[in-house]
Amino acid sequence: MSQKQISRISVLDRLIADETFTIAQAAETLGLTTRHVIRLKGAYKTNGIDALVHKNIGRSPSHAISESTRKEIVRLKETPVFARANFKHFREILEREEIGIKVGYASLHEILTCAGIKSPKNRRPSKKHPRRKRKAKEGMMLQMDASPFDWLNTGQMCEMHGAIDDATGKVTGLYLCRHECLQGYLEITREGIYRDGIPLSIYADRHAIFVSPKDGKLSIEDQLKGFSVNDTQFGRALKQLGITLIKARTPQAKGRIERLWETLQSRLPVEFALKGITTIDEANTFLADYIVKYNEMFAVEAEDPLPVYRSISPALNIENILCVIENRKFDNGGIFSFHNKKFKILFDNRSSFVTHRGNIDVLVSPIFGVRASFAGITYDVAPYVEPQKAIASKKSKSKNKPYIPPDTHYYKYGHNLVKRIFFDESDMSILKMLERIFLWRINDAV
């Protein structure tokens, strides 16, 4: 029996036995209202000490989590699929239709910690960095980066390319590749432009995809002579789109997307495991829908609700900009060489330079392949194979003809035992050329 119950019993006994001790005095002594003291006095006379015992003692609350549910939560968390999920993400998964367990975060934390399960997300002391205020409007600046991680739970590192709006925290693009490459950044840029529009600026690090390695290294003498550093393919595309490239020098400068990687590295591997996703193509298909769900949970309202994304002009061909463009020369027949391959321009009625030599821009993209652009007009191209020279008829031996030893000569022993290999021109060689152009790594860059 508690001390509180003992004091109530003594006051009620005095109230019943001593007529001079009033209800008001008893209420003041117990700190209760007079109405409550009257109810306690009547119940005490009828039921004795049992009247002071709460009726819910020994009864489970109606909203309490059952023991079977607690065991099921612990069992699910200990499975390999959910072992990597942090507590908040695990709670969201439990509430989905296929499981249907609704439990508060505090209750979930208490159930799992009592079972000896700790969250896989380690908390470390935060370092002090001055926070930069968010941009006022959506579309003013996107932060762009790539993150290496075992995203597919296969033990092999892949690079997730991503872009996030600085004002709202909305993810505008996610694309998974084997390595950090030009193709990944072009894809997330294309995805964001088609969904929201053209942003004003992009905040990125000084990777060779964004900035030339020679950037900022020209001497004053070279600058006075008029030398300049060429744009990278991605930098050239941003200029054509009217997007300003802001170069960050530290990871903390673009902390918004760095924190995005921390969240996605905790969540995406679990989501991939739940869906049985083990390949890059499957992951990229899943990410297109996942971005919408992620933004619904984590995006915030901008200070100014009016976005500043620019719409796509009808005269602006996005696909002809978000590609690789290199300059080449073509001959009288419209033939040009590109990456050790020869292509023929498929002229049409618009062409006015069929019989002229000149320079063209070669456009290369995994979406449309290879095109040629001249004077603002884009033409399709086709692989060109030079005709083989006709074999001359055999002539009588000439005194000046050099002697060629036969295959039976002892210097050519084993010559016929080696099978000769012939290579035919095919589309596979063009696909390999595209792979070299778009999927190069930083280690392969000059």
Sequence and secondary structure as in RCSB ss.txt:
>XXXX:A:sequence
MSQKQISRISVLDRLIADETFTIAQAAETLGLTTRHVIRLKGAYKTNGIDALVHKNIGRSPSHAISESTRKEIVR
LKETPVFARANFKHFREILEREEIGIKVGYASLHEILTCAGIKSPKNRRPSKKHPRRKRKAKEGMMLQMDASPFD
WLNTGQMCEMHGAIDDATGKVTGLYLCRHECLQGYLEITREGIYRDGIPLSIYADRHAIFVSPKDGKLSIEDQLK
GFSVNDTQFGRALKQLGITLIKARTPQAKGRIERLWETLQSRLPVEFALKGITTIDEANTFLADYIVKYNEMFAV
EAEDPLPVYRSISPALNIENILCVIENRKFDNGGIFSFHNKKFKILFDNRSSFVTHRGNIDVLVSPIFGVRASFA
GITYDVAPYVEPQKAIASKKSKSKNKPYIPPDTHYYKYGHNLVKRIFFDESDMSILKMLERIFLWRINDAV
>XXXX:A:secstr
  HHHHHHHHHHHHHHH TTS HHHHHHHHT  HHHHHHHHHHHHHHGGGGGS TTTT   TT   HHHHHHHHH
HHTSTTTTTS HHHHHHHHTSTTT     HHHHHHHHHHTT   SS              SBTTS EEEEEEEE 
TTSSS  EEEEEEEETTT  EEEEEEESSS HHHHHHHHHHHHHHT B SEEEE   TTTS TTTT   HHHHHT
T      HHHHHHHHHT EEEE SSGGGGHHHHHHHHHHHHHHHHHHHHHT  SHHHHHHHHHHHHHHHHHHH  
  SB S   B   TT  STTTSSEEEEEEE TTSEEEETTEEEEE   TT S TT  EEEEEEEETTTEEEEEET
TEEEEEEE               TTS     TTSGGGTTGGGS        HHHHHHHHHHHHS  GGG  
